[in-house]
Amino acid sequence: MTDISKDDVEAFRASGQFDEAWYVNEYPDVKLSGIEPALHFLWIGRRLNRRSLPDGDVVSFTGEQHAVTPAADTTKKDRSATRFEKVRPKVERAIGLATRMAENSKAKLTGKSGKADPLIESQVFKVVQQSFDKDFYLTNYPDVEQAGVEPIQHYLRNGWLENRDPSLTFSTKYYLDNNPDVVDAGVNPFYHFLVTGRAEGRVGRHELGFRWDILSKLKPVAEQIAEYKSFRNPARLSDRRILAKALTDQLGQYAKLILSFSHDDYTHNIGGVQLLLRRELRELQARGLLQLHFFPIHPLPFLDVSGDTIELGVLLNGMEVGIFTAKDICAVFADLTLPETTFVIHSLLGHNVEQTISILKEAGAEFGYHWIHDYAALYNNYKLLRNDVEYCGLPREGTVAWDLCEFARADFSQADEFAKLFGQFKVEVLAPSEAALKIWKDSGLHDVHASRIVRHVELKEITSTPGRGSGYTPLKIGFLGYPADHKGWSVFQNLVLKLAEDTRYEFYHLGKSRRGGLPVEFCEVSASEAQPDLMRTAVAAVELDIALTWSIWPETFCLTAYEALAGGAALITNPCAGNIVDVIDQTGEGEIFADENALQHAFTSGNVMKYSRARRTVRRYDLNYSSVTLEVLD
């Protein structure tokens, strides 16, 4: 898990500097995390500026990667105290404000203040109401709608203390961080900006771009993992006899068993990998093969290297069997005679590699496949983004790029973990594109049995319609899929805001999870195994001229790019977008702009008007889907 030894933990307990009962009670997420409290403090708590004693100072995390016992290194302790003294006024001011407002909010919500809630009648409410974007708030913070709370009331009572934003054009965190007098006054930041700040020339949000937003919130990997684990509820494990019976009832009917691994339950979640797994299951059943699938009950965007027991959901031919540990699964395998067994790894995020290896060994598997759906096997950021904002190739240990990235500085290496797996089994790597396979090979990190390209879909041209050459209609630009930054949503959003008043353009979002606050036409599109071509149909129905596929990570495939082309749209992307770049090069359907400045210029100048359906030949395609691993499975 860490470089903290058992001796470190015991020495810390014996030092008199840690009150375990108080720590667990003060920070309830510790119990939920399943991490021993003293170890939790040394590994995570001090990074979160938590106290180890009721009357002790907050311990500022100094950035060292290795924990030491407080008594063993007074130099580090003194250095930490000095750093804390420098920021103590700001920390105390923020903590004091948050505490006062939280107490006031709790009194209002519970009715214990003894007074009527004046919020709705207040001048603050009336001013904020005029500029508050209810649609933006509800679509960006769905928990508010689920709780049945009036959005403005939520923002004024609690939302601003949680750094939530009242509209797309105002950043609560930015305003408070840059206006300490507003923090001192305890005034709602949006209200202050509307009545005073704006007239004084204060800025409601920065102009530094979405990457700055991501960087300002980025935390060390240990903290990210701790936060994910703090929200976990213990799963109820199933009796392993249930798994034994389910397998016993099925094994006699099959000559081959496929052990499959992914990051979540593909039968209940929607996404590209999930659709691939559903298609793969259908093909396996048609071929007469038995699939036993494993996924972690608790999601995590990293491998779990903690050594904690992973609770695995198990599906047998797509049907839920229960929740089991690797130990129980191995015990079941040991009591059964299994047929020839092959494994297919779609993702190991949330899994523990050593526990995975134990399952494969007990099943007698010697050979399997690893899909490059992402780059988790090469780097701790599965998108291969430096600090989650920029793709600059694979960072190398010992370089400045490595030293500057939070993911590289983590106390584990996913590449090293995957090397354990590749070192014990014959593994063939399957890449859905040349771009993905090139990055894999250029990394030089893993020695595998073989590698090949297996595309998820092929384009087959079915119609070609010449442009009309005349007539004017606004150019229709669309974003396809889930609105995620690494898929280019923020770039699309900024483009919409800059061109909102430009009558040459209309903007569309086709996909899931509508985001309010933008002048965008939303069309809900949710493809399924039964209806895989809904996105292509929607692109054609809307008559999109351009799909902005501005992924900031090297896409291993990107199905929406193929769906956009199939529906008659042209693609626009950047040089870092992986397979999207290759698709444009291969088809000639679109353009690759050097950066976001070039993209903005192309739209403000009107150069992109050449992609209007009226001005170009519109090609439509059929999408011929592969059978995924069945394309190569013997």
C-alpha positions as CSV (number, residue, x, y, z in Angstrom):
1,M,0.0,0.0,0.0
2,T,2.6,2.5,1.1
3,D,6.2,2.8,2.4
4,I,4.9,3.1,5.9
5,S,6.0,0.1,7.9
6,K,4.2,-1.7,10.8
7,D,7.0,-0.4,13.1
8,D,6.1,3.2,11.9
9,V,2.5,2.6,12.8
10,E,3.2,1.1,16.2
11,A,5.7,3.8,17.1
12,F,3.1,6.4,16.2
13,R,0.5,4.8,18.4
14,A,3.0,4.6,21.3
15,S,4.1,8.3,20.9
16,G,1.0,9.7,22.6
17,Q,0.3,11.8,19.6
18,F,-2.7,9.8,18.3
19,D,-6.2,9.4,19.8
20,E,-7.6,6.5,17.7
21,A,-11.2,6.6,19.1
22,W,-11.4,10.4,18.6
23,Y,-9.9,10.2,15.1
24,V,-12.4,7.6,13.9
25,N,-15.3,9.5,15.4
26,E,-14.2,12.9,14.1
27,Y,-13.6,11.6,10.5
28,P,-16.3,8.9,9.8
29,D,-14.9,8.2,6.3
30,V,-11.9,6.5,8.0
31,K,-14.1,3.6,9.1
32,L,-15.7,3.4,5.7
33,S,-12.3,3.2,4.0
34,G,-11.4,0.0,5.8
35,I,-7.9,1.3,6.5
36,E,-6.4,0.9,10.0
37,P,-6.8,4.4,11.7
38,A,-3.2,5.1,12.6
39,L,-2.0,4.0,9.1
40,H,-4.8,6.1,7.6
41,F,-3.5,9.2,9.4
42,L,0.1,8.6,8.4
43,W,-0.8,7.8,4.8
44,I,-3.8,10.0,4.1
45,G,-5.0,12.0,7.1
46,R,-2.0,14.3,7.2
47,R,-2.3,15.0,3.5
48,L,-5.9,16.2,4.2
49,N,-4.7,18.6,7.0
50,R,-6.4,16.5,9.7
51,R,-5.6,16.4,13.4
52,S,-4.4,13.4,15.3
53,L,-5.5,14.7,18.7
54,P,-8.7,16.6,19.8
55,D,-6.6,19.5,21.0
56,G,-3.8,19.2,18.5
57,D,-2.8,21.4,15.6
58,V,-3.8,20.6,12.0
59,V,-0.8,18.7,10.5
60,S,0.1,20.3,7.2
61,F,1.2,17.8,4.5
62,T,4.6,18.8,3.4
63,G,4.8,16.8,0.2
64,E,7.3,14.1,1.2
65,Q,6.4,10.8,-0.3
66,H,7.4,8.6,2.6
67,A,5.9,8.7,6.0
68,V,8.0,8.9,9.2
69,T,7.1,8.6,12.8
70,P,6.6,12.0,14.4
71,A,9.2,11.3,17.1
72,A,11.8,10.1,14.6
73,D,12.3,13.2,12.5
74,T,11.9,16.5,14.4
75,T,13.4,18.4,11.4
76,K,10.5,17.5,9.2
77,K,8.1,18.2,12.1
78,D,9.5,21.6,12.6
79,R,9.5,22.3,8.9
80,S,5.8,21.2,8.7
81,A,4.9,23.5,11.7
82,T,6.7,26.5,10.0
83,R,4.8,25.9,6.8
84,F,1.5,25.7,8.7
85,E,2.2,28.9,10.6
86,K,2.4,30.7,7.2
87,V,-1.0,29.6,6.1
88,R,-2.7,29.4,9.5
89,P,-4.6,32.7,9.2
90,K,-6.1,31.7,5.9
91,V,-6.9,28.2,7.1
92,E,-8.5,29.4,10.3
93,R,-10.5,32.0,8.5
94,A,-11.9,29.5,6.0
95,I,-12.6,26.9,8.6
96,G,-14.2,29.5,10.9
97,L,-16.4,30.8,8.1
98,A,-17.4,27.3,7.0
99,T,-18.2,26.3,10.6
100,R,-20.4,29.4,11.2
101,M,-22.3,29.0,8.0
102,A,-22.7,25.2,8.4
103,E,-24.1,25.8,11.9
104,N,-26.5,28.5,10.7
105,S,-27.5,26.3,7.8
106,K,-28.1,23.3,10.1
107,A,-30.2,25.4,12.4
108,K,-32.3,26.6,9.5
109,L,-32.8,23.2,8.0
110,T,-33.7,21.5,11.3
111,G,-35.8,24.4,12.6
112,K,-33.7,24.6,15.8
113,S,-32.9,28.3,15.5
114,G,-36.3,29.3,17.0
115,K,-36.7,31.8,14.2
116,A,-38.5,31.8,10.8
117,D,-36.2,31.3,7.9
118,P,-35.9,34.8,6.3
119,L,-34.0,33.6,3.3
120,I,-36.8,33.7,0.7
121,E,-37.8,37.2,1.7
122,S,-34.3,38.5,1.9
123,Q,-32.6,41.0,-0.4
124,V,-29.9,38.5,-1.1
125,F,-32.4,36.0,-2.5
126,K,-34.1,38.7,-4.7
127,V,-30.8,39.8,-6.2
128,V,-29.3,36.3,-6.7
129,Q,-32.6,35.1,-8.3
130,Q,-32.2,37.5,-11.2
131,S,-28.9,35.9,-12.3
132,F,-29.1,32.4,-10.9
133,D,-29.3,29.7,-13.6
134,K,-31.6,27.0,-12.2
135,D,-31.2,24.8,-15.3
136,F,-27.4,24.9,-15.0
137,Y,-27.5,24.2,-11.3
138,L,-29.8,21.2,-11.5
139,T,-28.1,19.5,-14.5
140,N,-24.6,20.0,-13.0
141,Y,-25.6,19.0,-9.5
142,P,-28.2,16.3,-9.9
143,D,-28.1,15.4,-6.2
144,V,-29.9,18.7,-5.5
145,E,-32.9,17.7,-7.7
146,Q,-32.8,14.2,-6.2
147,A,-33.0,15.7,-2.7
148,G,-36.0,17.8,-3.7
149,V,-34.4,21.1,-2.6
150,E,-35.1,24.4,-4.3
151,P,-31.9,25.2,-6.2
152,I,-31.5,28.8,-5.2
153,Q,-32.1,28.0,-1.6
154,H,-29.6,25.2,-1.8
155,Y,-26.9,27.5,-3.2
156,L,-27.5,30.3,-0.7
157,R,-27.5,27.9,2.3
158,N,-25.0,25.2,1.4
159,G,-23.9,25.2,-2.2
160,W,-21.5,28.1,-2.1
161,L,-19.8,26.5,0.9
162,E,-19.3,23.4,-1.2
163,N,-17.8,25.5,-4.1
164,R,-20.8,24.9,-6.3
165,D,-21.4,27.5,-9.0
166,P,-24.7,29.4,-9.6
167,S,-24.2,29.7,-13.3
168,L,-21.7,28.9,-16.1
169,T,-20.2,32.4,-15.9
170,F,-19.4,32.6,-12.2
171,S,-17.0,30.5,-10.2
172,T,-17.6,30.4,-6.5
173,K,-14.2,29.0,-5.6
174,Y,-12.3,31.4,-7.9
175,Y,-14.1,34.4,-6.4
176,L,-13.5,33.4,-2.8
177,D,-9.9,32.4,-3.4
178,N,-9.2,35.8,-5.0
179,N,-11.2,38.0,-2.6
180,P,-10.3,37.3,1.0
181,D,-12.3,40.3,2.2
182,V,-15.5,38.6,1.0
183,V,-14.5,35.5,3.0
184,D,-13.9,37.6,6.1
185,A,-17.3,39.3,5.7
186,G,-19.1,36.0,5.4
187,V,-21.1,37.3,2.5
188,N,-22.4,35.0,-0.3
189,P,-19.9,35.5,-3.1
190,F,-22.4,35.6,-6.0
191,Y,-24.5,38.2,-4.2
192,H,-21.3,40.3,-3.4
193,F,-20.3,40.1,-7.1
194,L,-23.7,41.2,-8.3
195,V,-24.2,44.2,-6.0
196,T,-20.6,45.3,-5.4
197,G,-17.8,43.3,-7.0
198,R,-18.8,43.7,-10.6
199,A,-18.9,47.5,-10.3
200,E,-15.5,47.4,-8.6
201,G,-14.0,45.6,-11.6
202,R,-13.8,42.2,-9.8
203,V,-13.9,39.2,-12.1
204,G,-16.6,36.4,-11.6
205,R,-14.5,33.7,-13.1
206,H,-11.0,33.4,-14.6
207,E,-10.2,33.4,-18.3
208,L,-7.5,30.7,-17.9
209,G,-9.5,27.8,-19.4
210,F,-10.9,24.5,-18.2
211,R,-7.4,23.1,-17.7
212,W,-6.8,25.6,-14.9
213,D,-10.0,24.4,-13.3
214,I,-8.8,20.8,-13.3
215,L,-5.4,21.7,-12.0
216,S,-6.8,23.8,-9.2
217,K,-8.8,20.8,-7.9
218,L,-6.2,18.1,-8.6
219,K,-5.1,16.2,-5.5
220,P,-2.4,13.6,-4.9
221,V,-3.3,10.1,-6.0
222,A,-3.5,8.9,-2.4
223,E,-6.1,11.6,-1.6
224,Q,-8.1,10.7,-4.7
225,I,-8.2,7.1,-3.7
226,A,-9.1,7.9,-0.1
227,E,-12.0,10.0,-1.3
228,Y,-13.3,7.2,-3.5
229,K,-13.1,4.8,-0.7
230,S,-14.7,7.1,1.9
231,F,-18.0,6.9,0.0
232,R,-18.1,3.1,0.0
233,N,-20.7,1.1,1.8
234,P,-19.6,-2.4,2.8
235,A,-21.0,-5.0,0.3
236,R,-22.7,-8.2,1.6
237,L,-20.7,-11.1,0.4
238,S,-22.5,-14.1,-1.1
239,D,-22.1,-17.7,0.1
240,R,-19.5,-19.3,-2.2
241,R,-21.7,-22.3,-2.5
242,I,-24.0,-20.2,-4.7
243,L,-21.1,-19.8,-7.2
244,A,-20.2,-23.4,-6.9
245,K,-23.8,-24.5,-7.7
246,A,-24.1,-22.0,-10.6
247,L,-20.9,-23.3,-12.2
248,T,-21.7,-26.9,-11.6
249,D,-25.1,-26.5,-13.3
250,Q,-23.4,-25.0,-16.4
251,L,-20.0,-26.5,-16.8
252,G,-21.1,-29.8,-18.3
253,Q,-22.6,-28.0,-21.3
254,Y,-19.5,-26.2,-22.4
255,A,-16.0,-27.3,-23.6
256,K,-14.4,-23.9,-23.0
257,L,-14.6,-21.3,-20.2
258,I,-13.8,-17.6,-20.7
259,L,-12.8,-15.6,-17.7
260,S,-13.6,-12.0,-18.4
261,F,-12.6,-8.8,-16.4
262,S,-13.9,-5.2,-16.6
263,H,-14.1,-2.1,-14.4
264,D,-17.9,-2.3,-13.8
265,D,-21.1,-4.3,-14.3
266,Y,-21.6,-4.1,-18.1
267,T,-25.2,-5.3,-17.8
268,H,-26.3,-2.3,-15.8
269,N,-24.0,0.5,-17.0
270,I,-24.0,2.3,-20.3
271,G,-20.8,3.2,-22.3
272,G,-18.6,2.1,-25.1
273,V,-16.8,-0.7,-23.3
274,Q,-20.1,-1.9,-21.8
275,L,-21.6,-2.2,-25.3
276,L,-18.6,-4.1,-26.5
277,L,-19.0,-6.6,-23.7
278,R,-22.6,-7.1,-24.4
279,R,-21.8,-7.8,-28.0
280,E,-19.0,-10.1,-27.0
281,L,-21.3,-12.0,-24.7
282,R,-23.8,-12.5,-27.5
283,E,-21.1,-13.8,-29.8
284,L,-19.8,-16.1,-27.0
285,Q,-23.2,-17.6,-26.5
286,A,-23.6,-18.1,-30.3
287,R,-20.3,-19.9,-30.3
288,G,-21.3,-22.1,-27.4
289,L,-18.7,-20.7,-24.9
290,L,-19.3,-20.1,-21.2
291,Q,-18.3,-16.6,-19.8
292,L,-17.6,-16.0,-16.2
293,H,-17.2,-12.2,-15.7
294,F,-15.6,-10.3,-12.8
295,F,-15.9,-6.7,-11.9
296,P,-15.2,-4.7,-8.7
297,I,-18.3,-3.7,-6.7
298,H,-16.6,-0.4,-5.8
299,P,-15.4,1.7,-8.7
300,L,-11.9,3.1,-8.7
301,P,-10.0,4.8,-11.6
302,F,-6.8,3.1,-10.6
303,L,-5.6,-0.4,-9.8
304,D,-6.2,-1.2,-6.1
305,V,-2.7,-1.9,-4.7
306,S,-3.7,-1.6,-1.1
307,G,-3.7,-5.3,-0.5
308,D,-7.3,-5.0,0.8
309,T,-9.7,-7.8,-0.3
310,I,-11.5,-6.7,-3.4
311,E,-15.2,-7.5,-3.5
312,L,-16.0,-8.8,-6.9
313,G,-19.3,-8.9,-8.6
314,V,-19.7,-12.1,-10.7
315,L,-21.8,-12.7,-13.8
316,L,-22.2,-16.1,-15.5
317,N,-23.2,-15.7,-19.1
318,G,-24.5,-12.2,-18.2
319,M,-26.6,-13.3,-15.3
320,E,-25.8,-12.1,-11.8
321,V,-24.5,-14.8,-9.4
322,G,-23.4,-12.7,-6.4
323,I,-20.5,-10.9,-4.7
324,F,-17.4,-12.9,-3.8
325,T,-13.7,-12.5,-2.9
326,A,-10.8,-13.8,-4.9
327,K,-10.1,-16.3,-2.1
328,D,-13.7,-17.7,-2.3
329,I,-13.6,-17.9,-6.1
330,C,-10.3,-19.8,-5.9
331,A,-11.8,-22.2,-3.3
332,V,-14.7,-22.9,-5.7
333,F,-12.4,-23.5,-8.6
334,A,-10.2,-25.9,-6.5
335,D,-13.3,-28.1,-5.9
336,L,-14.3,-28.3,-9.6
337,T,-13.0,-29.7,-12.8
338,L,-12.9,-26.8,-15.2
339,P,-12.7,-27.1,-18.9
340,E,-10.1,-25.4,-21.1
341,T,-9.9,-21.8,-19.8
342,T,-8.9,-18.5,-21.5
343,F,-9.1,-15.0,-20.1
344,V,-10.0,-11.7,-21.6
345,I,-9.1,-8.5,-19.8
346,H,-11.1,-5.4,-20.9
347,S,-10.1,-3.4,-17.8
348,L,-8.5,-4.0,-14.4
349,L,-9.3,-0.6,-12.9
350,G,-10.6,-1.2,-9.4
351,H,-9.0,-4.7,-9.3
352,N,-6.0,-6.0,-7.5
353,V,-3.5,-7.6,-9.9
354,E,-2.2,-10.2,-7.5
355,Q,-5.7,-11.3,-6.6
356,T,-6.5,-11.5,-10.3
357,I,-3.5,-13.6,-10.9
358,S,-4.6,-16.0,-8.1
359,I,-8.0,-16.5,-9.8
360,L,-6.3,-17.2,-13.2
361,K,-3.8,-19.7,-11.8
362,E,-6.5,-21.6,-9.8
363,A,-8.6,-21.8,-13.0
364,G,-5.6,-23.3,-14.9
365,A,-5.5,-20.5,-17.4
366,E,-2.2,-20.1,-19.3
367,F,-3.2,-17.8,-22.2
368,G,-5.4,-14.7,-22.5
369,Y,-6.0,-11.4,-24.2
370,H,-5.6,-7.8,-23.0
371,W,-7.5,-5.1,-24.7
372,I,-6.1,-1.6,-25.0
373,H,-9.3,0.3,-24.3
374,D,-7.2,2.8,-22.3
375,Y,-3.6,3.2,-21.1
376,A,-3.9,1.9,-17.5
377,A,-1.2,-0.7,-18.1
378,L,1.3,2.0,-19.1
379,Y,0.6,4.8,-16.6
380,N,-1.2,5.7,-13.4
381,N,-3.5,8.0,-15.4
382,Y,-5.5,5.7,-17.6
383,K,-6.1,8.5,-20.2
384,L,-2.3,9.1,-20.3
385,L,-2.8,12.8,-19.5
386,R,-0.2,14.7,-17.5
387,N,-1.9,16.0,-14.4
388,D,-5.2,15.0,-16.1
389,V,-5.0,18.0,-18.5
390,E,-2.5,17.4,-21.3
391,Y,-1.2,14.6,-23.5
392,C,2.5,15.0,-24.2
393,G,3.5,11.4,-24.8
394,L,4.3,8.9,-22.0
395,P,6.2,10.6,-19.2
396,R,9.5,8.9,-18.4
397,E,10.9,8.4,-14.9
398,G,13.7,10.8,-14.2
399,T,12.4,13.5,-16.5
400,V,10.9,16.9,-15.5
401,A,7.5,15.7,-17.0
402,W,7.6,12.8,-14.6
403,D,8.5,15.0,-11.6
404,L,5.7,17.5,-12.3
405,C,2.8,15.0,-12.6
406,E,0.7,13.9,-9.6
407,F,0.0,10.5,-11.2
408,A,3.7,9.8,-11.6
409,R,4.5,10.8,-8.0
410,A,2.0,8.2,-6.6
411,D,3.6,5.5,-4.4
412,F,2.7,2.7,-6.9
413,S,3.2,2.0,-10.6
414,Q,0.4,0.5,-12.6
415,A,2.9,-0.5,-15.3
416,D,4.8,-2.5,-12.7
417,E,1.6,-4.2,-11.5
418,F,0.6,-5.2,-15.0
419,A,4.1,-6.5,-15.6
420,K,3.4,-9.1,-12.9
421,L,0.5,-10.3,-15.0
422,F,2.3,-10.3,-18.3
423,G,5.2,-12.1,-16.7
424,Q,3.2,-15.1,-15.6
425,F,0.9,-15.7,-18.6
426,K,1.1,-15.7,-22.3
427,V,-0.9,-12.6,-23.2
428,E,-1.8,-11.3,-26.6
429,V,-2.5,-7.5,-26.8
430,L,-5.5,-6.5,-28.8
431,A,-5.6,-2.9,-30.0
432,P,-8.7,-1.3,-31.7
433,S,-6.5,1.0,-33.8
434,E,-3.1,1.7,-35.1
435,A,-2.8,4.7,-32.9
436,A,-3.4,2.7,-29.7
437,L,-1.0,-0.1,-30.7
438,K,1.7,2.5,-31.7
439,I,1.6,4.1,-28.2
440,W,1.7,0.7,-26.6
441,K,4.8,-0.5,-28.6
442,D,6.6,2.9,-28.4
443,S,6.4,2.7,-24.6
444,G,8.6,-0.4,-24.6
445,L,7.2,-1.2,-21.1
446,H,5.8,-4.7,-21.6
447,D,7.1,-7.9,-23.3
448,V,4.0,-9.8,-24.4
449,H,3.4,-12.9,-26.4
450,A,1.9,-11.1,-29.4
451,S,-0.1,-8.1,-30.5
452,R,-2.5,-7.2,-33.3
453,I,-5.2,-4.7,-34.3
454,V,-8.9,-5.7,-34.1
455,R,-11.1,-2.7,-35.0
456,H,-14.5,-2.5,-33.2
457,V,-16.2,-1.3,-36.4
458,E,-15.5,-0.7,-40.1
459,L,-17.1,1.9,-42.3
460,K,-18.8,0.9,-45.6
461,E,-19.9,3.7,-47.8
462,I,-23.6,3.3,-48.9
463,T,-24.5,6.7,-50.4
464,S,-22.8,9.8,-51.8
465,T,-24.8,13.1,-52.2
466,P,-23.2,16.1,-54.0
467,G,-23.7,19.4,-52.3
468,R,-26.4,21.8,-53.6
469,G,-23.9,24.6,-53.9
470,S,-26.4,27.3,-53.0
471,G,-28.8,28.3,-50.3
472,Y,-28.0,29.5,-46.8
473,T,-28.7,27.6,-43.6
474,P,-26.8,27.9,-40.3
475,L,-23.9,25.5,-39.9
476,K,-24.8,22.8,-37.4
477,I,-22.1,21.8,-35.0
478,G,-22.6,19.0,-32.5
479,F,-20.9,17.4,-29.5
480,L,-21.6,13.6,-29.3
481,G,-21.7,11.5,-26.2
482,Y,-21.1,12.2,-22.5
483,P,-20.0,15.7,-21.7
484,A,-16.5,15.0,-20.2
485,D,-13.5,17.3,-20.4
486,H,-11.2,14.6,-21.8
487,K,-13.7,14.1,-24.6
488,G,-13.6,17.9,-25.4
489,W,-16.8,19.1,-23.7
490,S,-15.2,22.2,-22.3
491,V,-13.7,23.2,-25.6
492,F,-17.2,22.8,-27.2
493,Q,-18.7,24.8,-24.4
494,N,-16.3,27.7,-24.8
495,L,-16.9,27.7,-28.5
496,V,-20.7,27.9,-27.9
497,L,-20.3,30.8,-25.5
498,K,-18.1,32.8,-27.9
499,L,-20.4,32.2,-30.8
500,A,-23.8,32.3,-29.1
501,E,-24.8,35.5,-30.9
502,D,-23.4,34.5,-34.3
503,T,-26.3,33.6,-36.6
504,R,-24.0,31.5,-38.8
505,Y,-24.0,28.7,-36.3
506,E,-26.3,26.4,-34.4
507,F,-25.1,24.0,-31.7
508,Y,-26.3,20.6,-30.7
509,H,-25.5,18.0,-28.0
510,L,-26.4,14.5,-28.9
511,G,-26.0,12.0,-26.0
512,K,-26.6,11.6,-22.3
513,S,-26.5,13.9,-19.3
514,R,-27.7,17.3,-20.6
515,R,-25.8,20.3,-19.2
516,G,-27.8,23.5,-18.7
517,G,-26.6,27.1,-19.1
518,L,-25.8,26.8,-22.8
519,P,-27.8,27.8,-25.9
520,V,-27.5,24.3,-27.2
521,E,-30.2,22.0,-28.7
522,F,-30.1,18.8,-26.7
523,C,-31.2,15.4,-28.2
524,E,-31.0,12.5,-25.9
525,V,-29.4,9.5,-27.5
526,S,-28.6,6.3,-25.7
527,A,-27.5,3.5,-27.9
528,S,-27.9,-0.1,-26.8
529,E,-27.1,-3.6,-28.0
530,A,-30.6,-3.8,-29.4
531,Q,-30.3,-0.4,-31.1
532,P,-26.6,0.2,-31.8
533,D,-27.1,2.8,-34.5
534,L,-29.2,5.4,-32.7
535,M,-26.3,8.0,-32.7
536,R,-25.8,7.6,-36.5
537,T,-29.5,8.0,-37.0
538,A,-29.6,11.1,-34.8
539,V,-26.7,12.7,-36.6
540,A,-28.5,12.1,-39.9
541,A,-31.9,13.3,-38.6
542,V,-30.4,16.6,-37.3
543,E,-28.3,17.0,-40.4
544,L,-25.2,17.8,-38.4
545,D,-22.6,19.4,-40.6
546,I,-19.7,19.0,-38.1
547,A,-19.0,16.8,-35.1
548,L,-16.5,18.5,-32.8
549,T,-14.5,15.4,-31.6
550,W,-11.9,17.4,-29.7
551,S,-10.6,14.7,-27.3
552,I,-7.6,15.9,-25.4
553,W,-6.3,12.3,-24.8
554,P,-5.1,9.8,-27.4
555,E,-8.3,8.0,-28.2
556,T,-7.8,4.3,-28.6
557,F,-10.8,4.1,-30.8
558,C,-13.7,6.6,-30.3
559,L,-16.9,5.1,-31.6
560,T,-18.7,8.5,-31.8
561,A,-16.3,9.6,-34.5
562,Y,-17.4,6.6,-36.7
563,E,-21.1,7.3,-35.8
564,A,-20.7,10.9,-36.8
565,L,-19.2,10.0,-40.2
566,A,-21.8,7.3,-40.8
567,G,-24.5,10.0,-40.3
568,G,-23.0,12.4,-42.8
569,A,-21.1,14.8,-40.5
570,A,-17.5,15.9,-40.9
571,L,-15.0,15.6,-38.0
572,I,-12.9,18.4,-36.4
573,T,-10.2,17.4,-33.9
574,N,-6.7,18.2,-32.7
575,P,-3.4,16.4,-33.2
576,C,-3.5,14.7,-29.8
577,A,-6.8,12.9,-30.3
578,G,-5.4,9.5,-31.2
579,N,-7.5,7.3,-33.5
580,I,-9.7,10.3,-34.5
581,V,-6.8,11.8,-36.3
582,D,-6.2,8.5,-38.2
583,V,-9.9,8.4,-39.2
584,I,-9.8,11.8,-40.7
585,D,-6.5,11.0,-42.5
586,Q,-8.0,7.8,-43.9
587,T,-11.4,9.2,-45.0
588,G,-10.6,12.9,-45.7
589,E,-13.8,13.8,-43.9
590,G,-12.8,16.7,-41.7
591,E,-9.9,18.7,-40.4
592,I,-7.2,18.6,-37.8
593,F,-6.5,22.0,-36.2
594,A,-3.2,22.6,-34.4
595,D,-4.7,24.0,-31.2
596,E,-7.8,25.7,-29.7
597,N,-6.7,29.1,-31.0
598,A,-6.7,27.8,-34.5
599,L,-10.1,26.2,-33.9
600,Q,-11.5,29.6,-32.6
601,H,-10.1,31.4,-35.7
602,A,-11.6,28.8,-38.1
603,F,-15.0,29.6,-36.7
604,T,-14.7,33.4,-36.3
605,S,-13.3,33.7,-39.8
606,G,-16.0,31.4,-41.2
607,N,-13.5,29.0,-42.8
608,V,-15.4,26.1,-41.5
609,M,-18.4,27.0,-43.6
610,K,-16.9,24.7,-46.3
611,Y,-18.2,21.7,-44.3
612,S,-21.8,22.7,-44.8
613,R,-23.8,19.8,-46.3
614,A,-24.8,22.3,-49.0
615,R,-21.2,22.8,-50.0
616,R,-19.6,19.4,-49.9
617,T,-20.3,15.8,-51.0
618,V,-22.0,14.1,-48.1
619,R,-21.1,10.4,-47.7
620,R,-23.2,8.1,-45.6
621,Y,-21.8,4.8,-44.2
622,D,-23.0,1.5,-42.8
623,L,-21.3,0.5,-39.5
624,N,-20.0,-3.1,-39.6
625,Y,-19.4,-4.1,-36.0
626,S,-16.8,-6.7,-35.1
627,S,-17.4,-9.6,-32.7
628,V,-14.8,-8.2,-30.4
629,T,-12.5,-10.9,-28.9
630,L,-14.3,-13.6,-31.0
631,E,-12.5,-12.2,-34.0
632,V,-9.3,-13.8,-32.8
633,L,-10.5,-16.4,-30.2
634,D,-9.6,-20.0,-31.4
